[in-house]
């Protein structure tokens, strides 16, 4: 009876030892995803550092505008704000490249150019209204160009047009 118990105990011990060995082997294999996570953290840290740099640049540009007066100050602030928005949009495109982010960069650039142009128009005594209309027309044209450019990329062929024509032929029975 004792020999049977010893045999069973030895078999259980060997079975558990094999399971423990398999678990330790599996854990060493999971080190690779941890490295991937570490790379992701580096990207997040680099992105955060770039965001901080952009904000510091924007603060410095706005501080530079502090000495100015009147419309010159407004133009300077508009340029600083536009440059900050553009830099943030480009940062998103850099770390998360996609068609959507690329389009956003182009849109933000057009908006920034328009905002600066509006401020520059205010400094003109004669023709300020015409200048603003021209700036708005340029902005609208830029938006339309972007829309057309991205509509081509987003367009999907319409397969129902050809099937609709064959249905008409088949309905006529010939």
Helices and strands as residue ranges (DSSP letters): H 2-29, H 31-65, H 70-95, H 99-122, H 128-154, H 160-171
